[in-house]
Amino acid sequence: MVRSRDPDPFAMLVSSVVLCVFCPLCEVGENLLTAKQAVCGYVYRGPWLEASLPLRRNLLLLMKSSAGRGGVFRCRGIGTLHRRYFFLTIRAWFNFLQALVNLS
């Protein structure tokens, strides 16, 4: 089955889903994580001394919320989607395929 010359339709379907859906989702999650970390830095370097008291409170709340758990791309049952998780998943998938090849 694995070593035949004809491609397996299920394997072709799964690989296309991984490359066309899962990879872009993880890339979007990575971009959201990077942007979330950048917001905190930009607010920290902002004009604190010239700002009014309500604006300083809002800036502080913005820094606190950008350093928390929110603002990242999560899926139920999978976890946070980002580049590191994508590479771990691809590595596990290839290990599974290698085990299938070794069985036949």
N, CA and C atoms as an extended XYZ file, in Angstrom:
312
Properties=species:S:1:pos:R:3:atomname:S:1:resname:S:1:resid:I:1 pbc="F F F"
N         0.811       -1.188        0.000 N   MET     1
C         0.000        0.000        0.000 CA  MET     1
C         0.863        1.264        0.000 C   MET     1
N         1.860        1.331        0.868 N   VAL     2
C         2.658        2.535        0.991 CA  VAL     2
C         3.706        2.614       -0.111 C   VAL     2
N         4.250        1.483       -0.519 N   ARG     3
C         5.325        1.492       -1.499 CA  ARG     3
C         4.842        1.318       -2.937 C   ARG     3
N         3.572        1.354       -3.162 N   SER     4
C         3.077        1.189       -4.526 CA  SER     4
C         3.344        2.455       -5.329 C   SER     4
N         3.290        2.315       -6.629 N   ARG     5
C         3.544        3.454       -7.508 CA  ARG     5
C         2.334        4.378       -7.614 C   ARG     5
N         1.140        3.874       -7.362 N   ASP     6
C        -0.055        4.698       -7.413 CA  ASP     6
C        -0.200        5.452       -6.093 C   ASP     6
N        -0.439        6.759       -6.150 N   PRO     7
C        -0.599        7.512       -4.898 CA  PRO     7
C        -1.903        7.146       -4.202 C   PRO     7
N        -1.847        7.119       -2.909 N   ASP     8
C        -3.020        6.822       -2.092 CA  ASP     8
C        -3.902        8.070       -2.030 C   ASP     8
N        -5.187        7.967       -2.387 N   PRO     9
C        -6.058        9.158       -2.366 CA  PRO     9
C        -6.220        9.768       -0.978 C   PRO     9
N        -6.260        8.925        0.061 N   PHE    10
C        -6.382        9.459        1.415 CA  PHE    10
C        -5.139       10.255        1.802 C   PHE    10
N        -3.968        9.743        1.455 N   ALA    11
C        -2.725       10.447        1.777 CA  ALA    11
C        -2.654       11.779        1.023 C   ALA    11
N        -3.107       11.783       -0.219 N   MET    12
C        -3.108       13.028       -0.984 CA  MET    12
C        -4.074       14.040       -0.372 C   MET    12
N        -5.219       13.572        0.101 N   LEU    13
C        -6.202       14.460        0.712 CA  LEU    13
C        -5.676       15.038        2.025 C   LEU    13
N        -5.092       14.192        2.851 N   VAL    14
C        -4.589       14.658        4.145 CA  VAL    14
C        -3.434       15.637        3.953 C   VAL    14
N        -2.527       15.349        3.042 N   SER    15
C        -1.401       16.261        2.832 CA  SER    15
C        -1.861       17.601        2.284 C   SER    15
N        -2.878       17.592        1.427 N   SER    16
C        -3.369       18.872        0.915 CA  SER    16
C        -4.052       19.680        2.015 C   SER    16
N        -4.769       19.020        2.910 N   VAL    17
C        -5.400       19.733        4.032 CA  VAL    17
C        -4.338       20.315        4.950 C   VAL    17
N        -3.297       19.557        5.212 N   VAL    18
C        -2.231       20.047        6.089 CA  VAL    18
C        -1.546       21.260        5.467 C   VAL    18
N        -1.246       21.182        4.191 N   LEU    19
C        -0.507       22.270        3.560 CA  LEU    19
C        -1.383       23.475        3.229 C   LEU    19
N        -2.650       23.264        2.930 N   CYS    20
C        -3.521       24.376        2.517 CA  CYS    20
C        -4.325       24.981        3.657 C   CYS    20
N        -4.517       24.265        4.754 N   VAL    21
C        -5.338       24.778        5.847 CA  VAL    21
C        -4.516       24.955        7.123 C   VAL    21
N        -3.854       23.907        7.568 N   PHE    22
C        -3.168       23.938        8.858 CA  PHE    22
C        -1.957       24.876        8.846 C   PHE    22
N        -1.194       24.863        7.772 N   CYS    23
C        -0.011       25.724        7.679 CA  CYS    23
C        -0.383       27.205        7.720 C   CYS    23
N        -1.352       27.683        6.926 N   PRO    24
C        -1.724       29.101        7.039 CA  PRO    24
C        -2.321       29.478        8.400 C   PRO    24
N        -3.073       28.564        9.012 N   LEU    25
C        -3.615       28.859       10.341 CA  LEU    25
C        -2.496       29.061       11.359 C   LEU    25
N        -1.477       28.233       11.291 N   CYS    26
C        -0.350       28.379       12.215 CA  CYS    26
C         0.440       29.660       11.917 C   CYS    26
N         0.536       30.031       10.649 N   GLU    27
C         1.236       31.259       10.291 CA  GLU    27
C         0.472       32.489       10.798 C   GLU    27
N        -0.849       32.469       10.688 N   VAL    28
C        -1.666       33.568       11.217 CA  VAL    28
C        -1.524       33.642       12.738 C   VAL    28
N        -1.515       32.490       13.397 N   GLY    29
C        -1.320       32.466       14.840 CA  GLY    29
C         0.029       33.029       15.250 C   GLY    29
N         1.063       32.733       14.468 N   GLU    30
C         2.402       33.273       14.745 CA  GLU    30
C         2.415       34.792       14.567 C   GLU    30
N         1.752       35.280       13.523 N   ASN    31
C         1.697       36.727       13.295 CA  ASN    31
C         0.920       37.432       14.406 C   ASN    31
N        -0.169       36.820       14.878 N   LEU    32
C        -0.916       37.406       15.988 CA  LEU    32
C        -0.090       37.445       17.267 C   LEU    32
N         0.668       36.405       17.518 N   LEU    33
C         1.519       36.360       18.703 CA  LEU    33
C         2.605       37.435       18.639 C   LEU    33
N         3.203       37.615       17.473 N   THR    34
C         4.233       38.639       17.298 CA  THR    34
C         3.648       40.034       17.463 C   THR    34
N         2.465       40.262       16.889 N   ALA    35
C         1.824       41.574       17.001 CA  ALA    35
C         1.430       41.865       18.443 C   ALA    35
N         0.975       40.847       19.146 N   LYS    36
C         0.583       41.019       20.546 CA  LYS    36
C         1.779       41.431       21.396 C   LYS    36
N         2.931       40.832       21.144 N   GLN    37
C         4.134       41.187       21.886 CA  GLN    37
C         4.633       42.578       21.509 C   GLN    37
N         4.424       42.977       20.254 N   ALA    38
C         4.867       44.299       19.815 CA  ALA    38
C         4.014       45.406       20.419 C   ALA    38
N         2.721       45.152       20.632 N   VAL    39
C         1.839       46.161       21.221 CA  VAL    39
C         2.332       46.553       22.604 C   VAL    39
N         2.714       45.604       23.382 N   CYS    40
C         3.197       45.883       24.738 CA  CYS    40
C         4.456       46.757       24.690 C   CYS    40
N         5.357       46.457       23.783 N   GLY    41
C         6.577       47.259       23.656 CA  GLY    41
C         6.317       48.669       23.178 C   GLY    41
N         5.410       48.834       22.227 N   TYR    42
C         5.086       50.169       21.728 CA  TYR    42
C         4.414       51.016       22.794 C   TYR    42
N         3.531       50.414       23.564 N   VAL    43
C         2.862       51.158       24.622 CA  VAL    43
C         3.867       51.526       25.712 C   VAL    43
N         4.792       50.638       26.017 N   TYR    44
C         5.795       50.909       27.045 CA  TYR    44
C         6.674       52.101       26.663 C   TYR    44
N         7.000       52.203       25.379 N   ARG    45
C         7.854       53.307       24.919 CA  ARG    45
C         7.057       54.566       24.581 C   ARG    45
N         5.794       54.604       24.916 N   GLY    46
C         4.935       55.737       24.589 CA  GLY    46
C         5.169       56.939       25.495 C   GLY    46
N         4.429       58.021       25.226 N   PRO    47
C         4.586       59.267       26.003 CA  PRO    47
C         3.827       59.214       27.335 C   PRO    47
N         4.397       58.582       28.319 N   TRP    48
C         3.718       58.414       29.604 CA  TRP    48
C         3.617       59.724       30.381 C   TRP    48
N         4.668       60.513       30.376 N   LEU    49
C         4.686       61.724       31.206 CA  LEU    49
C         3.760       62.803       30.661 C   LEU    49
N         3.574       62.859       29.357 N   GLU    50
C         2.709       63.868       28.759 CA  GLU    50
C         1.241       63.458       28.765 C   GLU    50
N         0.955       62.203       29.033 N   ALA    51
C        -0.423       61.700       28.955 CA  ALA    51
C        -1.212       62.070       30.200 C   ALA    51
N        -2.521       62.209       30.014 N   SER    52
C        -3.397       62.479       31.154 CA  SER    52
C        -3.576       61.187       31.963 C   SER    52
N        -4.141       61.337       33.146 N   LEU    53
C        -4.317       60.191       34.030 CA  LEU    53
C        -5.233       59.115       33.425 C   LEU    53
N        -6.388       59.466       32.821 N   PRO    54
C        -7.207       58.406       32.199 CA  PRO    54
C        -6.497       57.690       31.049 C   PRO    54
N        -5.717       58.455       30.275 N   LEU    55
C        -4.974       57.827       29.172 CA  LEU    55
C        -3.894       56.894       29.710 C   LEU    55
N        -3.226       57.287       30.788 N   ARG    56
C        -2.214       56.406       31.391 CA  ARG    56
C        -2.839       55.118       31.907 C   ARG    56
N        -4.028       55.208       32.483 N   ARG    57
C        -4.723       54.000       32.948 CA  ARG    57
C        -5.062       53.089       31.769 C   ARG    57
N        -5.536       53.706       30.678 N   ASN    58
C        -5.854       52.902       29.488 CA  ASN    58
C        -4.605       52.250       28.894 C   ASN    58
N        -3.498       52.990       28.879 N   LEU    59
C        -2.249       52.420       28.368 CA  LEU    59
C        -1.775       51.268       29.250 C   LEU    59
N        -1.915       51.442       30.564 N   LEU    60
C        -1.529       50.372       31.484 CA  LEU    60
C        -2.405       49.130       31.288 C   LEU    60
N        -3.713       49.338       31.100 N   LEU    61
C        -4.609       48.209       30.835 CA  LEU    61
C        -4.279       47.535       29.506 C   LEU    61
N        -3.892       48.321       28.506 N   LEU    62
C        -3.508       47.756       27.220 CA  LEU    62
C        -2.246       46.908       27.341 C   LEU    62
N        -1.268       47.395       28.121 N   MET    63
C        -0.055       46.595       28.340 CA  MET    63
C        -0.382       45.314       29.088 C   MET    63
N        -1.229       45.413       30.091 N   LYS    64
C        -1.577       44.241       30.885 CA  LYS    64
C        -2.337       43.214       30.052 C   LYS    64
N        -3.256       43.682       29.215 N   SER    65
C        -4.017       42.740       28.394 CA  SER    65
C        -3.172       42.132       27.282 C   SER    65
N        -2.202       42.873       26.755 N   SER    66
C        -1.364       42.298       25.697 CA  SER    66
C        -0.337       41.316       26.250 C   SER    66
N        -0.078       41.361       27.537 N   ALA    67
C         0.854       40.401       28.134 CA  ALA    67
C         0.140       39.156       28.648 C   ALA    67
N        -1.183       39.122       28.559 N   GLY    68
C        -1.950       37.989       29.082 CA  GLY    68
C        -2.135       36.888       28.055 C   GLY    68
N        -3.164       36.070       28.285 N   ARG    69
C        -3.414       34.910       27.427 CA  ARG    69
C        -4.235       35.239       26.183 C   ARG    69
N        -4.903       36.364       26.182 N   GLY    70
C        -5.772       36.721       25.062 CA  GLY    70
C        -4.990       37.150       23.836 C   GLY    70
N        -5.677       37.202       22.717 N   GLY    71
C        -5.054       37.689       21.487 CA  GLY    71
C        -4.230       36.668       20.743 C   GLY    71
N        -4.352       35.410       21.063 N   VAL    72
C        -3.654       34.367       20.319 CA  VAL    72
C        -4.687       33.452       19.670 C   VAL    72
N        -4.262       32.730       18.662 N   PHE    73
C        -5.153       31.882       17.877 CA  PHE    73
C        -5.157       30.487       18.471 C   PHE    73
N        -6.287       30.102       19.102 N   ARG    74
C        -6.402       28.798       19.744 CA  ARG    74
C        -7.511       28.000       19.096 C   ARG    74
N        -7.356       26.691       19.114 N   CYS    75
C        -8.410       25.775       18.662 CA  CYS    75
C        -8.690       24.795       19.780 C   CYS    75
N        -9.965       24.515       19.985 N   ARG    76
C       -10.350       23.589       21.052 CA  ARG    76
C        -9.815       22.198       20.737 C   ARG    76
N        -9.152       21.600       21.693 N   GLY    77
C        -8.608       20.263       21.529 CA  GLY    77
C        -7.214       20.239       20.921 C   GLY    77
N        -6.779       21.360       20.349 N   ILE    78
C        -5.452       21.415       19.727 CA  ILE    78
C        -4.521       22.278       20.561 C   ILE    78
N        -4.971       23.462       20.910 N   GLY    79
C        -4.150       24.382       21.673 CA  GLY    79
C        -3.837       25.627       20.862 C   GLY    79
N        -2.778       26.312       21.221 N   THR    80
C        -2.382       27.538       20.546 CA  THR    80
C        -1.681       27.196       19.240 C   THR    80
N        -2.129       27.822       18.169 N   LEU    81
C        -1.530       27.591       16.855 CA  LEU    81
C        -0.461       28.634       16.595 C   LEU    81
N         0.766       28.192       16.425 N   HIS    82
C         1.870       29.066       16.064 CA  HIS    82
C         2.920       28.217       15.359 C   HIS    82
N         4.005       28.843       14.964 N   ARG    83
C         4.995       28.173       14.123 CA  ARG    83
C         5.642       26.978       14.814 C   ARG    83
N         5.938       27.109       16.099 N   ARG    84
C         6.572       25.999       16.824 CA  ARG    84
C         5.647       24.776       16.869 C   ARG    84
N         4.360       25.010       17.100 N   TYR    85
C         3.396       23.907       17.124 CA  TYR    85
C         3.266       23.269       15.744 C   TYR    85
N         3.337       24.081       14.691 N   PHE    86
C         3.276       23.544       13.330 CA  PHE    86
C         4.436       22.591       13.080 C   PHE    86
N         5.652       22.992       13.450 N   PHE    87
C         6.804       22.120       13.217 CA  PHE    87
C         6.744       20.853       14.060 C   PHE    87
N         6.244       20.959       15.286 N   LEU    88
C         6.081       19.759       16.112 CA  LEU    88
C         5.067       18.801       15.499 C   LEU    88
N         3.979       19.349       14.966 N   THR    89
C         2.955       18.518       14.346 CA  THR    89
C         3.459       17.861       13.073 C   THR    89
N         4.174       18.618       12.250 N   ILE    90
C         4.722       18.055       11.011 CA  ILE    90
C         5.733       16.960       11.328 C   ILE    90
N         6.550       17.176       12.353 N   ARG    91
C         7.529       16.154       12.737 CA  ARG    91
C         6.829       14.873       13.193 C   ARG    91
N         5.774       15.020       13.992 N   ALA    92
C         5.020       13.845       14.457 CA  ALA    92
C         4.334       13.149       13.288 C   ALA    92
N         3.824       13.924       12.339 N   TRP    93
C         3.164       13.346       11.166 CA  TRP    93
C         4.144       12.543       10.320 C   TRP    93
N         5.347       13.093       10.090 N   PHE    94
C         6.347       12.359        9.326 CA  PHE    94
C         6.848       11.130       10.071 C   PHE    94
N         6.942       11.202       11.391 N   ASN    95
C         7.303       10.015       12.162 CA  ASN    95
C         6.246        8.927       12.017 C   ASN    95
N         4.967        9.325       11.988 N   PHE    96
C         3.886        8.374       11.777 CA  PHE    96
C         3.989        7.747       10.389 C   PHE    96
N         4.244        8.569        9.373 N   LEU    97
C         4.404        8.034        8.016 CA  LEU    97
C         5.604        7.102        7.919 C   LEU    97
N         6.684        7.443        8.600 N   GLN    98
C         7.864        6.582        8.583 CA  GLN    98
C         7.568        5.251        9.259 C   GLN    98
N         6.776        5.277       10.323 N   ALA    99
C         6.394        4.005       10.978 CA  ALA    99
C         5.538        3.154       10.046 C   ALA    99
N         4.653        3.794        9.277 N   LEU   100
C         3.866        3.038        8.310 CA  LEU   100
C         4.724        2.418        7.217 C   LEU   100
N         5.716        3.155        6.764 N   VAL   101
C         6.625        2.624        5.739 CA  VAL   101
C         7.424        1.467        6.299 C   VAL   101
N         7.864        1.563        7.534 N   ASN   102
C         8.664        0.497        8.144 CA  ASN   102
C         7.816       -0.762        8.408 C   ASN   102
N         6.509       -0.602        8.597 N   LEU   103
C         5.654       -1.760        8.828 CA  LEU   103
C         5.455       -2.591        7.558 C   LEU   103
N         5.435       -1.935        6.420 N   SER   104
C         5.168       -2.691        5.190 CA  SER   104
C         6.427       -3.170        4.514 C   SER   104
